Amino acid sequence: MEFQEIACVEAPASAEAVIEAAYWRANPDARGQGLSAAEHFLHSGQSEGRKQAINQAEVSALREQKLARLRFRRPPTPGRAPGEAMNFLTEDLVREFRIPPHPPISDHSYDGFVADLQRQNPASLFLDLGAGLRSTVSSNMVNIDVFPAISTDVVCVGEDLPFEDDQFDFVLCAAVLEHTRRPWDVAREMCRVLKPGGTLRVDYPFISPVHGFPSHYFNATPEGVVSLFERYCDIQGCTVESNNHPIHGLWWILALWREGLFGDDRKTFDSLTIAQILHQPAESHLESRFCSLLDDGMLRIIPAGSTLVATKKPFLAGTQMPEERALRAEAEALREELRLVRASTSWKITAPIRSALSRLRSVRN
């Protein structure tokens, strides 16, 4: 099996080179502003680095080849045309995960390690969970996300992957877990579909502002990342690579803080030195204008933490118990049944038989 890689988007050289359908295919989130594709490209698309779709017939054919290699544990939603991504999102999932019809487009590039590994192992199956919009698609990388970008092969949520167990040689998840509602479930699913002995690579931010789609739920320390996967995998290491150096988090937070100030307050913030900030305890700066006048919206993007106050929901008599209470009651009933069985004469009489069967099973295993 040969490795194939096909470009699926490119930047238009000029407004005259913009193709209406191809531009909106790559940028569905920008549609609906009352502009033509060329007008949008001139107005904001060019400065935003917007691209347009290319090689769609070849991309669709390559997608079909990849999908044919996969085993699914449930059928996709009906109505899929040949060459399109398989969609496993139900209306319930769309509501639960608050997935908008046209999410903002994001993308990232693989480092040399992943790209080289793909080329060296063309027959292996790779999975990119939360791939976003890829500039190229390849023959052994299955791209999944919650929206059908040009490069997406399977549309689903990470908490409930549609694949059967043990079929990917390599699972990649780059700066995605912080955007999942239940990263512990995503971790379990990633390990479930990974072959025994397969490789898992996870890039997970810790110090970063609130960002991205569909929302931003959980950052993690290196120890937190390990805790998600150590039940299922032998951890080979959890390192801090250059893309996660603290300078990125510091720069990002300061840049956004600056954007949340205006006029002279922004100029004053620009003139601050690290020594001036560190010379006094953090609490002493709270009355400073660069703290007290920070925009409320920006304060929610770069907080050191948050404080939750909540009131427990009332459960009225006669209404159905919450699922946790029902499961707890069922477990308690089963424990009582088991206690009664063990206290019975028949349980004591059959004890030697159960012991022999247990030893036989251990020998066979």
JOZIMO-V755970 format. One record per residue. N is the residue number from 1. RES is the residue in one small letter. PHI is phi in whole degrees, 0 to 359 (* if undefined). NEAR is the number of other C-alpha atoms within 12 Angstrom. D_CENTER is the distance of its C-alpha to the mean C-alpha in Angstrom with 1 decimal. Layout:
BEGIN
<<N & RES & PHI & NEAR & D_CENTER> <N & RES & PHI & NEAR & D_CENTER>>
END
This chain:
BEGIN
<<1 & m & * & 13 & 29.8> <2 & e & 266 & 14 & 29.3> <3 & f & 280 & 23 & 26.2> <4 & q & 236 & 26 & 25.6> <5 & e & 220 & 24 & 23.7> <6 & i & 231 & 28 & 24.1> <7 & a & 290 & 27 & 23.5> <8 & c & 241 & 32 & 22.0> <9 & v & 217 & 31 & 22.4> <10 & e & 208 & 28 & 25.0> <11 & a & 281 & 27 & 26.2> <12 & p & 298 & 27 & 29.4> <13 & a & 289 & 17 & 32.4> <14 & s & 198 & 21 & 33.9> <15 & a & 297 & 24 & 33.9> <16 & e & 293 & 14 & 36.4> <17 & a & 272 & 20 & 34.0> <18 & v & 286 & 30 & 31.4> <19 & i & 255 & 28 & 31.2> <20 & e & 310 & 25 & 30.5> <21 & a & 295 & 19 & 28.5> <22 & a & 292 & 26 & 26.6> <23 & y & 291 & 35 & 25.7> <24 & w & 289 & 32 & 24.3> <25 & r & 298 & 29 & 22.5> <26 & a & 275 & 43 & 20.4> <27 & n & 227 & 35 & 20.3> <28 & p & 296 & 30 & 20.3> <29 & d & 290 & 23 & 19.1> <30 & a & 267 & 28 & 22.4> <31 & r & 286 & 25 & 24.7> <32 & g & 92 & 13 & 27.0> <33 & q & 263 & 15 & 28.5> <34 & g & 79 & 11 & 31.9> <35 & l & 246 & 17 & 31.8> <36 & s & 286 & 22 & 32.3> <37 & a & 300 & 35 & 29.7> <38 & a & 295 & 29 & 32.3> <39 & e & 295 & 23 & 32.9> <40 & h & 296 & 31 & 29.2> <41 & f & 299 & 33 & 28.9> <42 & l & 289 & 22 & 32.0> <43 & h & 290 & 19 & 31.1> <44 & s & 212 & 18 & 27.6> <45 & g & 298 & 29 & 25.8> <46 & q & 293 & 24 & 27.6> <47 & s & 291 & 14 & 26.9> <48 & e & 276 & 17 & 23.2> <49 & g & 75 & 23 & 23.1> <50 & r & 293 & 38 & 22.6> <51 & k & 236 & 43 & 23.1> <52 & q & 227 & 38 & 24.4> <53 & a & 288 & 35 & 23.9> <54 & i & 220 & 29 & 26.2> <55 & n & 54 & 22 & 27.1> <56 & q & 293 & 27 & 25.6> <57 & a & 295 & 18 & 28.0> <58 & e & 292 & 25 & 27.1> <59 & v & 297 & 34 & 23.4> <60 & s & 296 & 30 & 23.9> <61 & a & 295 & 23 & 26.3> <62 & l & 293 & 34 & 23.9> <63 & r & 297 & 36 & 21.1> <64 & e & 299 & 27 & 23.8> <65 & q & 296 & 25 & 24.7> <66 & k & 292 & 34 & 21.2> <67 & l & 297 & 31 & 20.8> <68 & a & 292 & 19 & 24.3> <69 & r & 275 & 22 & 23.3> <70 & l & 265 & 29 & 20.7> <71 & r & 247 & 20 & 21.6> <72 & f & 248 & 22 & 20.0> <73 & r & 263 & 16 & 20.8> <74 & r & 204 & 18 & 21.1> <75 & p & 282 & 19 & 22.2> <76 & p & 284 & 24 & 20.1> <77 & t & 295 & 18 & 21.3> <78 & p & 289 & 15 & 24.7> <79 & g & 96 & 12 & 25.9> <80 & r & 285 & 18 & 23.9> <81 & a & 270 & 13 & 26.1> <82 & p & 305 & 19 & 26.5> <83 & g & 93 & 25 & 24.2> <84 & e & 277 & 30 & 21.5> <85 & a & 294 & 37 & 18.0> <86 & m & 280 & 39 & 18.0> <87 & n & 250 & 33 & 16.6> <88 & f & 246 & 33 & 15.8> <89 & l & 274 & 34 & 15.0> <90 & t & 270 & 21 & 18.0> <91 & e & 299 & 16 & 19.4> <92 & d & 297 & 12 & 18.7> <93 & l & 294 & 21 & 14.9> <94 & v & 299 & 20 & 15.0> <95 & r & 290 & 13 & 17.0> <96 & e & 298 & 17 & 15.2> <97 & f & 263 & 27 & 11.8> <98 & r & 54 & 23 & 13.9> <99 & i & 270 & 28 & 12.8> <100 & p & 287 & 20 & 15.4> <101 & p & 295 & 21 & 17.4> <102 & h & 226 & 23 & 16.8> <103 & p & 289 & 25 & 13.8> <104 & p & 296 & 27 & 14.3> <105 & i & 278 & 35 & 13.8> <106 & s & 228 & 33 & 11.9> <107 & d & 208 & 30 & 12.5> <108 & h & 206 & 20 & 13.0> <109 & s & 250 & 19 & 15.6> <110 & y & 283 & 25 & 15.8> <111 & d & 281 & 17 & 18.3> <112 & g & 299 & 11 & 21.5> <113 & f & 299 & 13 & 20.6> <114 & v & 291 & 26 & 18.0> <115 & a & 299 & 24 & 20.2> <116 & d & 294 & 13 & 23.3> <117 & l & 297 & 23 & 21.9> <118 & q & 299 & 32 & 21.2> <119 & r & 291 & 23 & 24.7> <120 & q & 282 & 18 & 26.3> <121 & n & 229 & 21 & 24.9> <122 & p & 296 & 22 & 25.1> <123 & a & 275 & 22 & 25.5> <124 & s & 283 & 30 & 22.4> <125 & l & 251 & 38 & 19.2> <126 & f & 251 & 40 & 16.0> <127 & l & 233 & 46 & 12.5> <128 & d & 251 & 44 & 9.7> <129 & l & 272 & 45 & 6.4> <130 & g & 82 & 46 & 4.9> <131 & a & 290 & 42 & 8.5> <132 & g & 67 & 38 & 9.6> <133 & l & 266 & 39 & 13.4> <134 & r & 269 & 37 & 15.0> <135 & s & 287 & 33 & 18.6> <136 & t & 227 & 34 & 19.7> <137 & v & 240 & 41 & 18.9> <138 & s & 228 & 38 & 20.3> <139 & s & 286 & 37 & 22.0> <140 & n & 240 & 40 & 20.1> <141 & m & 250 & 45 & 16.4> <142 & v & 268 & 43 & 14.6> <143 & n & 263 & 41 & 11.9> <144 & i & 237 & 43 & 9.6> <145 & d & 197 & 43 & 7.9> <146 & v & 269 & 44 & 8.9> <147 & f & 217 & 40 & 11.9> <148 & p & 275 & 38 & 14.6> <149 & a & 295 & 43 & 14.9> <150 & i & 305 & 47 & 17.8> <151 & s & 267 & 47 & 16.0> <152 & t & 286 & 43 & 13.8> <153 & d & 261 & 46 & 15.4> <154 & v & 225 & 43 & 13.7> <155 & v & 259 & 38 & 12.3> <156 & c & 193 & 35 & 10.7> <157 & v & 257 & 39 & 8.2> <158 & g & 293 & 42 & 6.5> <159 & e & 289 & 30 & 9.1> <160 & d & 212 & 34 & 11.9> <161 & l & 292 & 36 & 11.8> <162 & p & 275 & 29 & 15.2> <163 & f & 276 & 35 & 16.4> <164 & e & 289 & 22 & 19.3> <165 & d & 292 & 21 & 19.3> <166 & d & 55 & 25 & 20.0> <167 & q & 229 & 29 & 19.7> <168 & f & 254 & 34 & 17.4> <169 & d & 279 & 32 & 19.1> <170 & f & 212 & 35 & 16.1> <171 & v & 240 & 41 & 12.4> <172 & l & 245 & 39 & 10.4> <173 & c & 217 & 38 & 6.9> <174 & a & 249 & 29 & 7.8> <175 & a & 54 & 36 & 7.0> <176 & v & 236 & 42 & 3.2> <177 & l & 300 & 40 & 4.2> <178 & e & 293 & 37 & 6.7> <179 & h & 262 & 34 & 5.3> <180 & t & 263 & 34 & 5.2> <181 & r & 291 & 27 & 8.9> <182 & r & 225 & 25 & 9.7> <183 & p & 299 & 32 & 8.0> <184 & w & 293 & 27 & 11.4> <185 & d & 288 & 20 & 11.1> <186 & v & 297 & 30 & 8.0> <187 & a & 301 & 39 & 10.0> <188 & r & 299 & 25 & 13.0> <189 & e & 292 & 32 & 11.9> <190 & m & 302 & 46 & 10.9> <191 & c & 287 & 41 & 14.3> <192 & r & 295 & 32 & 16.0> <193 & v & 273 & 37 & 15.6> <194 & l & 282 & 32 & 16.4> <195 & k & 294 & 26 & 20.1> <196 & p & 304 & 20 & 22.3> <197 & g & 86 & 20 & 22.8> <198 & g & 288 & 25 & 19.7> <199 & t & 253 & 30 & 17.7> <200 & l & 243 & 38 & 14.2> <201 & r & 227 & 36 & 13.0> <202 & v & 235 & 37 & 10.3> <203 & d & 249 & 33 & 10.4> <204 & y & 228 & 34 & 9.7> <205 & p & 292 & 34 & 11.7> <206 & f & 240 & 30 & 14.5> <207 & i & 269 & 29 & 17.0> <208 & s & 204 & 35 & 15.5> <209 & p & 292 & 31 & 16.3> <210 & v & 294 & 29 & 14.4> <211 & h & 201 & 26 & 12.6> <212 & g & 82 & 23 & 10.3> <213 & f & 241 & 29 & 9.1> <214 & p & 283 & 32 & 9.1> <215 & s & 196 & 24 & 10.0> <216 & h & 228 & 27 & 9.8> <217 & y & 253 & 24 & 10.5> <218 & f & 227 & 27 & 10.8> <219 & n & 271 & 29 & 11.8> <220 & a & 214 & 27 & 13.3> <221 & t & 286 & 21 & 16.5> <222 & p & 306 & 23 & 17.1> <223 & e & 294 & 18 & 18.7> <224 & g & 294 & 21 & 15.9> <225 & v & 299 & 31 & 13.6> <226 & v & 301 & 26 & 16.5> <227 & s & 297 & 20 & 17.1> <228 & l & 288 & 28 & 13.8> <229 & f & 244 & 29 & 15.0> <230 & e & 293 & 20 & 18.7> <231 & r & 291 & 15 & 19.7> <232 & y & 251 & 24 & 18.6> <233 & c & 228 & 24 & 19.0> <234 & d & 277 & 18 & 21.7> <235 & i & 284 & 21 & 20.2> <236 & q & 273 & 13 & 21.8> <237 & g & 162 & 17 & 20.9> <238 & c & 221 & 23 & 18.5> <239 & t & 252 & 20 & 19.7> <240 & v & 255 & 21 & 19.3> <241 & e & 278 & 17 & 19.3> <242 & s & 298 & 12 & 20.7> <243 & n & 289 & 21 & 17.5> <244 & n & 246 & 24 & 17.0> <245 & h & 299 & 17 & 20.7> <246 & p & 302 & 17 & 21.7> <247 & i & 299 & 17 & 23.3> <248 & h & 295 & 20 & 20.1> <249 & g & 295 & 21 & 19.3> <250 & l & 297 & 19 & 23.0> <251 & w & 299 & 18 & 23.5> <252 & w & 296 & 22 & 20.6> <253 & i & 296 & 26 & 21.8> <254 & l & 295 & 28 & 25.4> <255 & a & 297 & 22 & 24.8> <256 & l & 289 & 28 & 23.2> <257 & w & 302 & 31 & 26.0> <258 & r & 300 & 29 & 28.5> <259 & e & 293 & 26 & 27.1> <260 & g & 272 & 28 & 27.7> <261 & l & 244 & 27 & 31.4> <262 & f & 222 & 19 & 34.2> <263 & g & 59 & 16 & 37.6> <264 & d & 295 & 14 & 39.5> <265 & d & 295 & 23 & 36.8> <266 & r & 292 & 24 & 34.4> <267 & k & 297 & 16 & 37.3> <268 & t & 297 & 17 & 38.0> <269 & f & 298 & 28 & 34.5> <270 & d & 300 & 19 & 34.7> <271 & s & 274 & 15 & 37.8> <272 & l & 294 & 18 & 36.5> <273 & t & 255 & 11 & 36.5> <274 & i & 299 & 13 & 34.5> <275 & a & 298 & 10 & 37.8> <276 & q & 296 & 14 & 38.5> <277 & i & 289 & 19 & 35.2> <278 & l & 279 & 13 & 35.6> <279 & h & 295 & 13 & 39.3> <280 & q & 237 & 13 & 38.8> <281 & p & 300 & 11 & 36.6> <282 & a & 303 & 14 & 33.5> <283 & e & 299 & 13 & 35.2> <284 & s & 289 & 15 & 38.1> <285 & h & 272 & 17 & 36.0> <286 & l & 299 & 15 & 34.9> <287 & e & 274 & 12 & 38.0> <288 & s & 294 & 18 & 37.6> <289 & r & 297 & 21 & 37.0> <290 & f & 291 & 29 & 33.8> <291 & c & 261 & 27 & 32.4> <292 & s & 291 & 18 & 34.2> <293 & l & 256 & 25 & 33.8> <294 & l & 297 & 29 & 30.1> <295 & d & 307 & 23 & 28.6> <296 & d & 300 & 16 & 27.2> <297 & g & 296 & 16 & 24.1> <298 & m & 289 & 23 & 23.4> <299 & l & 300 & 26 & 24.2> <300 & r & 280 & 21 & 21.2> <301 & i & 270 & 28 & 18.9> <302 & i & 235 & 31 & 20.4> <303 & p & 283 & 22 & 21.7> <304 & a & 282 & 15 & 22.6> <305 & g & 178 & 15 & 21.7> <306 & s & 215 & 10 & 22.4> <307 & t & 239 & 8 & 24.9> <308 & l & 256 & 6 & 24.4> <309 & v & 237 & 6 & 27.5> <310 & a & 217 & 6 & 27.4> <311 & t & 240 & 6 & 30.0> <312 & k & 296 & 6 & 29.8> <313 & k & 291 & 8 & 30.1> <314 & p & 282 & 10 & 33.5> <315 & f & 245 & 11 & 33.9> <316 & l & 288 & 9 & 37.2> <317 & a & 300 & 7 & 39.7> <318 & g & 92 & 6 & 39.5> <319 & t & 273 & 8 & 35.8> <320 & q & 292 & 12 & 33.4> <321 & m & 292 & 16 & 32.1> <322 & p & 301 & 14 & 28.4> <323 & e & 302 & 10 & 26.7> <324 & e & 297 & 11 & 26.6> <325 & r & 293 & 13 & 30.4> <326 & a & 296 & 13 & 31.2> <327 & l & 295 & 13 & 29.5> <328 & r & 295 & 14 & 31.3> <329 & a & 294 & 15 & 34.5> <330 & e & 295 & 14 & 34.2> <331 & a & 297 & 14 & 33.5> <332 & e & 294 & 14 & 36.5> <333 & a & 295 & 14 & 38.7> <334 & l & 294 & 14 & 37.7> <335 & r & 297 & 14 & 38.6> <336 & e & 292 & 14 & 41.9> <337 & e & 298 & 14 & 42.6> <338 & l & 296 & 14 & 42.0> <339 & r & 298 & 13 & 44.3> <340 & l & 292 & 15 & 47.0> <341 & v & 296 & 17 & 46.7> <342 & r & 294 & 16 & 46.9> <343 & a & 279 & 14 & 50.0> <344 & s & 282 & 14 & 51.7> <345 & t & 294 & 11 & 54.4> <346 & s & 298 & 14 & 52.7> <347 & w & 297 & 17 & 49.7> <348 & k & 292 & 15 & 52.0> <349 & i & 294 & 14 & 54.1> <350 & t & 273 & 15 & 51.1> <351 & a & 305 & 17 & 49.6> <352 & p & 298 & 13 & 51.2> <353 & i & 294 & 14 & 49.9> <354 & r & 297 & 15 & 46.3> <355 & s & 296 & 15 & 46.6> <356 & a & 295 & 13 & 48.0> <357 & l & 296 & 14 & 45.2> <358 & s & 297 & 14 & 42.6> <359 & r & 293 & 13 & 44.4> <360 & l & 296 & 12 & 44.6> <361 & r & 297 & 11 & 40.9> <362 & s & 292 & 10 & 40.1> <363 & v & 293 & 9 & 42.7> <364 & r & 297 & 8 & 41.1> <365 & n & 285 & 7 & 37.6>>
END
